[in-house]
């Protein structure tokens, strides 16, 4: 129980740090992830179903995140050129700007300073990778 409690608490602490960076930009981590994926795609757009698959979330979650991003002017929904049944989420210029600002903040305040020295981080990452692998998760 102690291990699970510690993992959950560390996850909460990390999410608090992430939220502190994203909140002033009016983003949640879920919406940030959508923007980051769209900004990485060569076309700047992707089918909503693909977003859900890559993020490993329910379609309703993707729809909700994209709807919020659309209201914020960061994403627009389009129909696919050749298959009108497919709905694409496309990042706007404002969306690109906010995701870059968010990424800069996350890199500086969270990712570059996670709270442990490099050797301990490497060992923690290795151990977490074992847990993920044993649970059937894909580990890079």
N, C-alpha and C positions, 0 to 999 in steps of 0.2 A: 504494500500500500504506500509506503514512503516514497518509492521510486515514482509511482504514478502521480502522487500528490505533488512531488517536486517538479515533474515534467509539466503538469498542468499549470502550476504556479509560475514557472519560468516562461511558459507560453503567454500567460497573462501579462507578465512584466514586459516581455518583448513587444506584445501588441500595444501596451500603454505607450511605449516609446515610439512605435510606428504611428499610432493615433495622434501623438503630440506633434508630429511633423505634418501629417495629412489633414488634420482638423482645420487649421487655418486656411487651407486650400479648398475646404469643403468637399473633401474626398474621404471615402472609406477605403480600407485596404482592398476590398472586393472591386470597387470601381477603379482604383489605381491599377489593379491587375488587368482589368479589361483594357484600359488605356495603354498599358505597357505592351500587351500582346498586339493590339492593333497598330501601335507605332512600330513594332518590330516586323510586321507583315509587309511584304514587298508592295502590295497594292494599297496598304493603309486601311484595308477592310477585310472582313471575313464573315462567313455565314454564322448566324447566331448559334446554330447547332455545333459548329466547330469550336466556337468560344467555350461553350459549356463543356465540351469534351476535353479541351486542353486544360481548363480550370478545374475539371472533375467536380462540377456542381450541377444541380438540377436545372433544367431549362427555365423554370420559373425564376430562379435566382439570377440567371443571365438576363432575362427579360426585364426584371426589376432594376438591375444595375444599369443596363443600357437605357432604360426609360429615364432614369435619374440623370445620367450623363447627357442624354438628349435635351432634357429641360435646362441643363447647365450650359448647353451649347458646345459640348466637347465631342459629341458623337451625333451622327445622323443615321437614320435607317433608310436603306435603299433596297430596291428589288434587283435581283441578279439580272444581268443583261440577257442571258440565254434561257434561264429558267425562272420565270416570274414568281414561282411558288417560294423561292429561296429568299429569305430576308437577310440582308447584310448589315452589319454594323460598320460604319466608316468613321474614322477619327477626323476631326476638323483641325484647322490650324490652331484654334484656341486649345483644343484637346492636346495637341502636340506640345504646345508651350507649357501647359500645366503639368503634364506628365514628366517633362524634363525638369521642371522646377521641383516637383515632388521627388524625383529620383536623386537629384543633387542633395536635397535635404536628407533623404533616407540614407544615402551613401555616407554623408558626413556625420549624422547623428545616431545612426543605428548600425549599418552594415560594416563600416570601417572600425567601429569601436563596440564590438558586441559584449565586452565585459570580462574577457578572459585573455591571458597571454596566448600567443600563437601555438605553442606546443599543446597546451590544454585544449584549445579549440580544435586542433587536429584530432586529438584523441576523442573528444566529445563527438565530433562529426563522424568519426569511424564507428564509435559505439552506437550512435543513433542510426547510422546506416545499417548496422547489423539488425537492429530492431525493425527497421523498415523492411529490409530484405526478408526477414523471417515472417513478416506479416503479409508478404506478397507484393509489396510496393516496389516500384521501379526505382533503383538507386543508380545514379550516374557514376 
